[in-house]
Amino acid sequence: MSKKNSYMFTNKQHTQKGIMSTILGVISLVTLAYAIIMSYLKAGNIPRQYGAAAMLVMIFAFVGILLGVLSKTEKDKFYFFAYLGITLNVLVLVVISVILYAGAYL
């Protein structure tokens, strides 16, 4: 038996909010990784700007999660970037939470 070639044509597109959520997640993750690496290299003696960057990253992560959830509610779209954006932004919030927990209790 030969395999039948089948093509599926669709009008679906990726959501713009999902793409923006993913972009915010990547920016947040890169910024947080940079702050952590520079803090490690300076043995914890860091300027205040890194704390401000972490606060901005946290705001970006909340906005990214919101955009991801809003993009998931759109009908007849591809949701890959919505899921990716939500995952990246939740990962950033988890890392920030671990840092804050470690700073307060360890």
C-alpha positions in Angstrom: 0.0 0.0 0.0 1.3 3.4 -0.8 1.1 6.3 1.6 -1.4 8.9 0.5 -0.1 12.4 0.5 -2.5 14.6 2.3 -2.3 18.3 2.8 -4.3 20.4 5.1 -4.8 24.0 4.3 -5.9 26.3 7.1 -6.5 30.0 7.8 -5.1 29.7 11.3 -2.4 32.1 12.3 -0.3 32.6 15.4 -1.7 35.1 17.9 0.1 38.4 18.2 -0.3 38.4 21.9 1.2 35.0 22.2 4.2 36.1 20.2 4.6 39.2 22.4 4.3 37.0 25.5 7.1 34.8 24.2 9.3 37.9 23.4 8.7 39.2 26.9 9.6 35.8 28.3 12.8 35.6 26.4 13.8 39.2 27.3 13.0 38.5 31.0 14.9 35.2 31.0 18.0 36.7 29.4 18.0 39.8 31.7 17.6 37.6 34.8 20.3 35.3 33.7 22.7 38.2 33.1 21.9 39.7 36.5 22.5 36.3 38.2 25.8 35.7 36.4 27.1 39.1 37.1 26.1 38.8 40.7 28.0 35.5 40.9 31.1 37.0 39.3 31.1 40.0 41.6 30.6 37.7 44.7 27.3 39.3 45.6 28.6 42.8 45.7 26.3 44.2 43.1 24.9 47.7 42.2 21.3 48.6 42.8 20.6 48.5 39.0 20.5 44.7 39.1 17.7 44.8 41.7 15.8 47.3 39.6 16.3 45.0 36.5 14.9 42.1 38.5 11.9 44.2 39.5 11.4 45.1 35.8 11.8 41.5 34.8 9.0 40.5 37.3 6.7 43.1 35.8 7.5 41.8 32.3 6.8 38.3 33.4 3.4 39.2 34.8 2.5 41.1 31.7 3.8 38.1 29.6 1.6 35.7 31.5 -1.4 38.0 31.0 -0.8 38.3 27.3 -0.3 34.5 27.0 -3.6 33.8 28.7 -5.4 36.4 26.7 -4.0 34.9 23.4 -5.1 31.5 24.5 -8.7 32.7 24.6 -8.7 33.6 20.9 -10.6 31.2 18.7 -9.3 29.3 15.6 -5.6 30.2 16.1 -2.3 28.4 16.7 -1.4 28.4 20.4 2.3 27.4 20.3 3.6 30.9 21.2 0.9 31.3 23.8 2.0 28.2 25.6 5.7 29.0 25.2 5.2 32.5 26.5 3.3 31.4 29.5 5.9 28.7 30.3 8.9 31.1 29.9 7.2 33.8 32.1 6.2 31.3 34.8 9.8 30.0 34.8 11.1 33.5 35.3 8.7 34.0 38.2 9.8 30.7 39.8 13.5 31.7 39.5 12.8 35.1 41.1 10.8 33.4 43.9 13.6 31.0 44.6 16.1 33.9 44.7 13.9 35.8 47.1 13.3 32.7 49.3 17.0 32.0 49.4 17.8 35.6 50.4 15.2 35.6 53.1 15.8 32.2 54.7 19.2 30.9 53.8 
